[in-house]
Amino acid sequence: MGHSHAGHTHAGHTQGGTAGGRHKGKLKGALALTAGFMVVEAVGGLLSGSLALIADAAHMMTDAGGLALALIAIRFAERAATPQKTYGYVRLEILSALLNAVVLLLVTIFILYEAVDRFINPPPILAGPMLAVAVVGLAVNLGSMKLLAAGSSESLNVKGAYFEVMSDMLGSLGVIIAALIVMFTGWRLADPIIGAGIGLFIVPRTWSLMKQAIHILMEGTPPEIDLVLLEGAIKEIPGVVAVHDLHVWTITSGLDAMSCHVVIADMARARETLLQVNEAMKAKFNLTHTTIQIEDQALRDAEGHRGL
């Protein structure tokens, strides 16, 4: 629908970089650690015959790919906005997180398939090399987690990478346990059982990440925003008669946006009301990227408002 933009304001900007971009250096460090050890772990898994170690190597491979995708997404996100892409490429960060989750779920399905086969026909396992590789892998994963910990609370993209590294750290712990069991008891089924456990453990977290990414891509309301409370806060402002076309969505991690039409009784108070709405959004909901149209009842009726 067409809107008259008298009394319209657009506050907030996408400049200043994304939340993921602020942690680019740490992502590079984690990628170097992960990729460097991935080959060692894969070779160790093949030589020792351990599915748990191969599962951990597969997770490391997805970790490396996820970290690389995260960095690629951040690089694109730093590109300037254009008339064709007014937000630039910042949402690639969310697409990267979604792709990471999908790949990790597919790898988990493969590991579970292998676990069933090995449970039926357990192959011989060299527990010593398996244990040595897993211990080094644990140290590498802990180092990567330390690098990414801070950024995981700010960026969904970094959060996805952090979850992958965390799942791999838990995988290394599982491999160590499996190696010790095989070494001291000779019970080879411990390897496929723990290998399957590694895959199952990360499914809920990966599923949660996928749902978050899809929610953002569908422009759902951010979970920390109560839309009823937000609308109420606007209506509490003196002179506000109604609020409609109210939308709050996430552009990318750390950047939420809000738009709405505010109907007021006296258009002479339009500027004052506009300032009060912006101030309330910033103070109560941490929303600084806002687009607000001030209008009276006559303008609302002229627009043919349909209750959106």
Buried (B, 14 or more C-beta within 10 A) or exposed (E): EEEEEEBBBEBBEBEEBBBBBBBBEBBBBBBBBBBEBBEBBBBBBEEBBBBBBBBBBBBBBBBBBBBBBBBEBBEBBBEEBEEEEEBBBBBBBBBBBBBBBEBBBEBBEEBBEBBEEBBEEBEEBBBEBBBBBBEBBBEBBBBBBEBBBBBBEBBBBBBBBBBBBBBBBBBBBBBBBBBBBBBEEEEBEBBBBBBBBBBEBBBEBBEEBBEBBBBBBEEBBBEEBBBEEBBEBBEEBEBBBBBBBBEBBBBBBBBBBBBBBBBBEEBEBBEBBBEBBBEBBBEEBEBBBBBBBBBBEEBBEEBEBEEE
